[in-house]
Amino acid sequence: MLGGVETYSEQVSLAYLRQGYSVSVITQFPGPPGWSTRGLLRVYNVGPGAQAVVAWKMYRETVRFLKSNDISFIHATTWRVALAAILARSKSALYTTVHGREVAMSRGLVSVLMKQVFAKVKMAIVISQTSLNYCSQLLPVLSRIGTISWNGITFPAEARMANAVDFGSDTLTLLTACRLVERKNVSSCIRAISQLNEGGMRNIRLMIAGTGDLESELKRLSVELNVDHMITFLGHVPQCDMPGLYEQAHVFLHPQKHSHDPRDFESFCLAVVDAMAFGLVTIAGCQGAPQEYIVDGRNGFLVQGMPQEIAEVLRKISENPCVSAEIATTAKEWALENLSWDRHITPIIDCEMQHL
């Protein structure tokens, strides 16, 4: 499924290609180790192994690559990856990305190492104001080298071609796509469905895409609340299949909460902006980055994450199809106009161009 550093790295690499750069990627993914070509991308897979083993392989290959190639600059998609370039003593300009939790969760000796890395970074792309606010408390240097640049959307061409959502249909179809962990608050979505069902609103269906620690618990909850017939657990969904899911749905549910651990916050949420780009009405949690780009009642809805609140918004969407269609259109126009991966990497390109 979409999301994570893997998707981010892919989208950023493709954006650099579109800007005319020759791009080589050193990373780790399932499959045989070694260099391969993916379109115009040269990709090196360090292969499987424990975290320390993968880190060593990445360092080793980075050293080899930098010694034999003339590199304009390095964009490390996390600070941990940047460490390999620093240990290789590369003289190329080093940029990195701050997503959020990879900084927030660093403690002890790891935090000390992280600070050493950022001392050598020329610029850090920070994906939201939320991330900058939190991470700069741990890394004061970010107030100087950090530049906010929102992520792009994953499927711009498919989103532009998608038909307008029909909010006058007999069934209101909801979609949730995320890791099934506590922060994502999927249990409140299920409880909201139960409340609507008990209140007589039965023309509603929920698709849940994703896997995680709470998957079994959430399935049990849907049975206990007698709404399992209204909910479909899709499990892992390949990224390429996500546009089809967006086109089936009317509403995207993502009522995230941070109360269980303030360090585990929503730093951007690619799934939310992708849903907006496809013209879905999005219900997102008011904590974290979604509050930066969702204007409540205009291009989506922001909620505290309680089941009753989610249920009330869903009823409002169902009972006001014209208003819902207007909100969906506004969301789509905003996402397509303001979010792109080419724009995301512009600060780095501009910085490089200034030093030519």
N, C-alpha and C positions, 0 to 999 in steps of 0.2 A: 504494500500500500504506500501511497505517497507520504512525504514528510521525512524528517531526519536529515542528517548530514549527507547521506548518500544522494538523495534527491537534490539537495542544495548544491553539492559539488558538480553533479551532472549539469544542472541548469546554468551555473556560473561558467563552466567550461564551454558550453555551447554559445553562451553570450560573447565570450572572448573570441570564439571563432567567427561569429557574425561581425565582429568589429575588425576582422582582418588579421588577428594574431594567430601564430602557430602555437598550438597548445599541447603540452605533454602532461599527463596525469599519473601520479604515483599514489596508489591507493590499495585497498584490500577489499575483496569481494569473493563470493563462492566461485570456485573454478580453478583451473591450473595456473600456476605462477608464471610470470614472464610478460614480455611485451606483446601487445596485440593492437590491431587497428579497429576502431569503431567509427565508421564514417571518416571524418577528417581528424579525429582525435587519436593520439598515440597514448595508450594506456598501459601502465605496468601494474600487474597484480602481484603483491608480495606473498599471497597465498595464505593458507590457514595457520592457526597457532594461537597460543595464549596471548594476552594483551602485551606482555613484556616481549614475547618472541616477535609479534607483529611490529612492535615499535623498533626493535633492533633491525629487522629486515628493511623497514622503511628508511631508517637512518642509513643503512649500508647502501641501498640502492640510490638514495638521494645523493650521497657522496659520489658514487660512481657517475651518476648522471651530470652533476654540476661540474665535475672535473673534465668531462668530455664534451660539454655543450656550452655555448654562449647564450646566457639567459638574460632577457631584459629585466624581468622581475619575477618574484615568487608570490603567489597568493595562496597562503595556507588557510584551508577552510575551517580549522580550529587551531587554538594555540598549541595543542599537543602535537599537531602535525608540523607546526612552525618550529618546534624543538629540533626536528631532524635537520632542517635547513641551518639552524644556528650551530648545531654540533658539527655540521659539515663545513663551517666557517665560510659560508658563501658570501661573496661581496655584492651579490645582487640585492636590490631593494626588496625588503620583506614586508608584505602586508598580510594581515590575518582578519578573520571574521569573529566577532563576538555574538554568539547566539543568545546566551543567557545562563542556562543551567550548568553548562560546562565550566563556567567561571564561578557561579554561585555555590556549587557543590564542592569546590576545591578547598581543602583544609590541610593544615599541618605542613609537612614537607612539600606536598604537592603544590600548595599555595605559594610557598617560597620559590619553587621552580618556575611556577607560572609568572610570578613577578619578574623574574630574570628574563623570561622570554619577552614580555611586553616592553621591557627596557630597550630591546633591540628592534622593535617593530616600528616601521616608518609611519604607518597609519592602520588603525583598526576600523573596519566596517562594522557598525553595530546595527542590528536589524530592527530595533525599535527604541523609542524613548524609554519605555518600560525597562528594557535591558540596560540601557545606559545609566538610568537612575539607580538601579540596584547594583550593577557591577562596578560602577565608579566608586561606590562605598568601599569595596574590597580592593579595587585597583584605581587609586586616585589618578594615575597616569592617563586613564581613559578620558578624563576631562580635557586633556590636551591633545591626544592623538585620535580620539574616537570621533567618528563621523556617522551620523544616523543615515541609513539607506534601507528603506523597506524592501523586502523580498519581492520578486515578481510572481506572476501566476504561472501555473504549470502547463495549462492547455489553452493558450490565447486563441489559436486558430479555431479549435473546436468550440470554444465558448462563444466566439463571434457568430458562428454558424448555427448555434443551438436555437431551437424554436422558443418563442416566449412561453413561459409556464402558464398553463391553463388552471387558474384558481377557481374556475366554475365547475370543475369535474366532480363526479359523485364521491370519490375517495380522496382524502387528503393524505398524501404520501410524504413521510418524514425520512430523513437520512441522517445517520450519525456515522462518522468515519474517524477513528482515532485508536490509539492504544487503550485497551480496557484496563485502566488504572484509576486509582482513587481521584486524582486531580481532574480527570475528564468528567466526573460526575454523571456518568451514564445511568446510574441507579435512579437519579431524580427524573430522568427522561421516562423511564419505565413507570415510575410512580405517577407521573403526570398522565401517562396514557391510561393508567388504572383509574385515576380520578375522573377523567373524561368518559371512560367507559361506564363507570358507575352513574355518571350524570346523564347518560343516554346518548352520548356522542360516540357512535360506534363505526362511523365511516372514516376511520383513521388507521393507517398502517405505518409501522416503523421498521426500517432496514438498519441494521447495525453492522458496519464493516470494520473488521479489526480483530485482533487477538490480544491477550494479556492476562495478567494474574487474576483478574476478576471475572473472566469469561464464564466459568462454571457457576460462580455466585450470582451473576446477573441472569443467567438462564434459569436458575432455581427461583429467583425473585419473580421472574415473569410468570412462572407456573404458579407460585404461591398467590400472586395477585390476580390470577385467572385472565391474563392478557397474552399468554404465549401464542394464541392463535392470531394476534394482531402484530406480532413481532417476528422478524426473520433475522437470525444471526448468520451472517454471510461468511464469517471467518476472515482469513487473509484474502485480500483482494489485490491482484497485481495492479500496478500503477496504470497500465494501459487500459484497464477496464473501468477506471474511475469516471471518465466522461459519460459512459453509458448509465452509470448510477445517478450522476447528477441530472441527467436528462429525464430520468424516471421520477424524480422527486419534486416536491413543491417547497419544502421547508428543510433547512439544515439546522440540526440541533448540536450545540456545543456549549453547554452551560457550565464551563469549567469553574472550579473553586480552588483557592490556595490555602484554605484554613488548616489543612493537615500538615503543611510544611511550607513556610513562606519562601524558602529557597527554590522550591519546585514550582516555578511560575510559568504562565503562558507568555512566552517571549515574542511570538508573532502569530502563529497558527496559519500555516499555508492552506490547510483544508478549508478554513473559513473563507479566505479570500477567493479560493477556487470556486467555492459554492456561490459566492456573490457574483463572480464573473459569469456563471451559468444562469444567473437570474433567479436564484433561490432566495426566499426570505430566510435570513439567518437569525437564529436566536443564540446569542453568545453570552458568556459570563461577563460581568462588568469588571472583573478583576483581570489585570494583565493587559497585553497589547491590544486586543480587540477594541477596547474603549478608545484607542487612538484613531481608528478609522471607521467605526460604526457610530452613526448619529442615531440615537434611540428614536424609533418611530419614523425615521426618514429613509435610511438605507438598510435597516435591520432593527433588531431589538436587543437591548442589554438587560440582563436579569441577574439577581443575586444568586440564583441557582436552586431555589426551593421549588419542590414539585407543584405546589399550588400556583405559584407565579408563572411557571412554564405552561401549565394547563390553561391559565387565563389568557396568555398571549396566543396560544394555539387556537383557542376558541375565537378570539378576536380575528385571527387570520382567516379562519374558516367562514366566519359570519360576514366578512367584509372583503369579498373577492376583488372588487375594483381598487380598493385602497391597497390590498396586498400586491396586486399586479403593479401598481405605481411604485411601491417600495422596492419590488424586485427589479423593475426597470432602472430605477435610480442606482441600486446596488451594482447592477451589471455595467452601467455606463461609467460609474466611478472606478470600479476595479480595472476595466479595460483601458481607461484613460490614464490612471495614475500608477499602475503597478506593472513593471516589466523588468526582466533580468538584465536587459541592456542598460536600463536606467540604474539598476542596482550597482553595477560595476563602474559607473561613470566617475565617481570620486577617485578611484584608483587610476583610471585612464587619464583623467585631468591632471592628477598629481605627476604622473610619468611624463605627460606632454610638457609640463612646465619646466622639466629638467633636461629636455632634449637640446 
